């Protein structure tokens, strides 16, 4: 199995951390910069497969294989059958939600790769994301395109691969060059808040 790698540097989050609309003080906790090295896959042009592609990156990372568009296609076929929704089989596919992506991991991919599990969470915190990354587990996050806050934007899934006191790093499947894209932490939090701080944890 391919081993996951991560980089930890000396940057420390002190004082307050943004979580949703509140500013929560984390006491007795020094948070170092964490960045994980994760294989990247673009969802391709003219598709809404950001969630499915993020799942495929997560699964591939955990089981030590390269993510492929065929894995995305298999995900869409399972979702179409599971939810009786043929739009998953169209070129543009169908926008999905965290609960369906959790089911995709637990009920489909976990049958192929034993030991996989997942949990969709609403109202997660920055500290929770940090703890997952610190344990070597990237997180699928529900945000909006380019971390905007426009609620007319239908939303977007990215794969969170790193965090510091100032930045987050993501694999953004909507972009051809989407590996390790960085955003200001506060901008990420503002976008994430518009999607109720939802995320999907995945582990083995």
N, C-alpha and C positions, 0 to 999 in steps of 0.2 A: 504494500500500500504506500502510495506517495505521501510523504510526511508534510504536514502543513508548517509553514514558516511564519514567524512574526518578528517584527522589529519593535523594540521598546527603547525609547529615548528618555532623556531626563526632564522633559517639559512637564510641569506640574500644574494641575488645576487647583488653585487655592481660592478661598473665599466662597463666592456664590456661583452656582451653576444654574443655567436656565433649564427649566422643565415645564413645557407648555407655556402657560401665561404667567406662571409664578416663578419666583427666584428662590430656590431652596438651597439652604446652606448644608453642605455635607461635612459633618464634623469628624475629626480624627481620621480623615481619608485623604491620602495623597494620590492623585490620579496622574500617572505617567502617560505620555503619548504612546498609543498602540497603533501599529499599522500591520495588517496581514497581507501576505502575498497570495493572491487568489486568481485562479485561471478566469479569463474573461470570455464572454460570448455576447455578440450583438444580436438583437432580436431581428434585425433586417429592416429594410424599408417598407413602409406602408402596412405595418402590422400594429396590433395592440397587445403584443405578446410580452410586455415588460414583466408581468407577474410570473408567467410560466418560465420565461428565460431566467429570471432571478432564482426561481426554484431549482432549475437545472444547474445553475452555477453553484448553488448551495449543496445540492446532492453530489455533484461531481467533486466538489472540494472535500466533502466528508469521506467519500469512498475512494478517492485517489484516482479519478479518471478525468479525461478532458471533456468539457461540456460540448454538446453538439446540437445543431438545429433539428436533427432527427429525434433527439430526446424531447425537444420542445413540441414537435409534431405528435409524438406519442402522448405527451401531456394533454394536448388539445383533444386528441381522440378520446382519451379517458374522460375528460371533463364533459365533452359533448354527450357521451353515453350516460355518465353519472347523473347529469342535470338535464338530460333530454333537451339539449340546447345546440342545434346544428350550426349556430353562428360561430362556435368554436372552430369549425372546419372551413370557414371562409378565409379568403386571403387576409382580410383585416382582423380576423379572429374576433373575439368578444372580450371586452373588459371584464375583469374578474374582481374578486374581493379576497381579503385575508382568510376568511373562513373556508372558502373553496380551495385556496392554495394550501391551507393546513390539511384539508382532506386529501388533496392530491399527494402530498408527501406521506401522510399516515396510511392511506388506503391503497395507493398505487406504487409509489417508489419504495416504500418500506417492504412491499412484497418482493421486490426484486433485490433489494439490499437490506438484509435483516438488521434490525437494531436501530434503523432510522426512526425518529419521532419529531413532532413539531407541535407548536402551540401558537395560535393567533392571540394577540394581546391588544386590548384597548386601554389607553391611559398609561402607557409605559413611561419610564423616566430615563434621563440621560445616564444616571448611575446604573440602571439595568443594562443599557446598551454597553456601557464600559465594561461591566462584569462579564458579559458574554464575549466581548472581544478579547478581554484579558485571558479568558479561558480558551482562546483560539477558535471561537465560533462567531463568524460573521452573522449579521442579522438582516433579514429582508425588511425594508422600511417602506411605509406608505406615505408618500409626499406628493408634490406636484412638479411638473416639468421644470427643470432648471431651478428648483427650489423656490418657485414663485408662490405667492399667497392668494392668487386669484381663484375664488371659489367657482368661477365658470370653467376653470380647467378641471377636466374630469378626474384628474389624479394620475399618479405614476408610481410604479414600484422601482426601487433601486436596491442594490446590495451593499450594505454598509460594511466597509473593510477597515476603517481606521477612525480614530478620534484623538483630539488633543484639547488643550484649553482654548484653542482659537479656531481650529479647523476640523472638518470631517472629510473622510475620503470614501468614495463610493465607486463601485462598478455600475455604470449607467447603461443598461442594455439598449436604450433608445439611440445611442450614439455609436458610430463606427469606431471612433477613438474614445471609448467610454471607460477605459480601465483607469482606476485610481484618479478619477476626477476629484478635485477638492472644492469645498464650499466653506464659507465662513460659518462657524458653529451657530451663531445667532440667527443667520439666514436659514440654516437647516431647521432650527427649532421653530421658527415662525411658520415655515411651510408645513412641518410635521404636525404642528398644533392644529392647522386647518383640517387635518385628517384624523383628529382625535388621538394623536400620539399612538397610532397603530403600528404594530410590527409583527413579524413572525419569527419565533425562535425555532431553530432546527439543530438537532444534536444526534449523536449515536450513543 
